[in-house]
Amino acid sequence: MPLNSLKIEDLLPHRSGMLLINTILTVDPKVAVTEAVVNEDWPLFNGRDVEALVLIEVAAQTAGICNGLARIQKYGPGSDQKSWLVGIKQARFFVDALALKDRIIMHAENSFEYEGYRQIIGTARIGSTVIAEIGLQAIQADDDHLPE
């Protein structure tokens, strides 16, 4: 499957209100950069703005983009999209809230990988300003290691 024919939905299982990524800016099996535009349908919207805590999910979805590409390259386009966020190693927020229409650029990189386990470093920016740094842990079991 050519990279330019992939859609976000091919790489992530998220749909409707939980899909926060709008655009994939760059992707390879180790790094992804995405754009997410804050709107009133996002989780943690309080009627005025969105709590910065939601950036953990934006980082996880961005990591899911590059890990989804790696999965498709290894197992094919019809392979299982399930993976689990199993830890938040760190989360430093430099803003309390996100305004509607803020354009979040998230860079997520697999800093360590071993047999489906990944440590991910995510950096969120609005323009050139870093608004969050997030460290995550995720597991993606291959078909031989999925629970029955």
SVG drawing of the C-alpha trace seen along z (x, -y; Angstrom):
<svg xmlns="http://www.w3.org/2000/svg" viewBox="-20 -30 35 48">
<polyline fill="none" stroke="black" stroke-width="0.4" points="0.0,0.0 1.7,-3.3 2.2,-5.8 0.3,-8.5 -2.8,-6.4 -3.0,-5.8 -5.6,-7.7 -5.6,-8.4 -8.3,-5.7 -6.0,-3.1 -3.4,-3.8 -5.6,-4.4 -8.7,-2.7 -10.1,-6.1 -13.3,-7.5 -15.6,-10.5 -15.2,-12.4 -12.0,-10.5 -10.1,-11.0 -8.1,-14.2 -5.6,-14.2 -6.6,-16.2 -3.5,-15.9 -0.4,-13.8 2.4,-16.1 5.2,-13.5 5.4,-9.8 7.9,-6.9 7.9,-3.8 9.8,-5.6 8.6,-9.3 5.3,-11.0 4.4,-14.7 0.7,-15.6 -1.6,-18.6 -4.6,-18.7 -6.9,-21.7 -8.7,-22.1 -12.5,-22.2 -15.5,-22.0 -16.0,-18.2 -12.7,-17.4 -12.7,-15.6 -12.1,-18.0 -13.8,-20.9 -15.4,-22.9 -17.5,-25.3 -14.6,-27.8 -11.3,-26.0 -9.8,-22.5 -7.6,-21.3 -4.0,-20.7 -4.2,-17.2 -5.7,-16.1 -2.3,-16.5 -1.4,-13.1 -4.0,-11.6 -2.7,-13.7 0.8,-12.4 -0.6,-8.8 -2.5,-9.1 0.5,-10.7 2.7,-7.8 -0.1,-5.5 0.3,-7.0 4.0,-5.9 3.4,-2.6 0.4,-2.0 2.6,-2.5 5.2,0.0 2.3,2.5 1.0,2.2 4.5,2.6 5.1,5.7 1.6,7.4 -0.3,5.7 -3.2,3.2 -5.9,5.5 -3.9,6.3 -5.2,5.6 -4.9,2.0 -5.0,2.7 -2.3,1.3 -2.4,0.2 -1.1,-2.9 0.3,-1.3 2.2,-4.2 2.7,-7.9 6.4,-8.3 6.3,-12.1 4.0,-14.9 5.2,-18.5 2.6,-21.1 3.7,-24.7 0.0,-25.9 -3.1,-25.1 -5.6,-25.1 -5.9,-25.2 -8.0,-27.7 -10.5,-26.7 -8.9,-26.6 -5.4,-26.3 -3.3,-24.4 -1.2,-21.8 1.8,-20.4 2.8,-17.1 6.1,-15.3 6.2,-11.8 9.2,-9.5 9.8,-6.0 12.9,-6.4 13.0,-2.7 11.5,0.4 11.6,4.1 9.2,6.8 6.1,4.6 6.9,2.4 7.7,-1.2 8.8,-4.2 7.6,-7.4 8.7,-11.0 6.1,-13.6 6.6,-17.3 3.6,-19.6 4.0,-23.1 1.8,-26.0 3.8,-27.8 7.4,-27.7 6.3,-27.6 6.6,-24.2 3.5,-23.7 4.1,-20.1 6.6,-17.4 5.2,-13.9 6.8,-10.5 4.6,-7.4 4.9,-3.7 2.8,-1.5 2.4,2.2 1.4,3.6 1.1,7.4 1.5,9.2 -1.0,11.9 1.0,14.6 0.8,12.7 -2.8,11.4 -5.1,12.7 -7.7,15.2"/>
</svg>
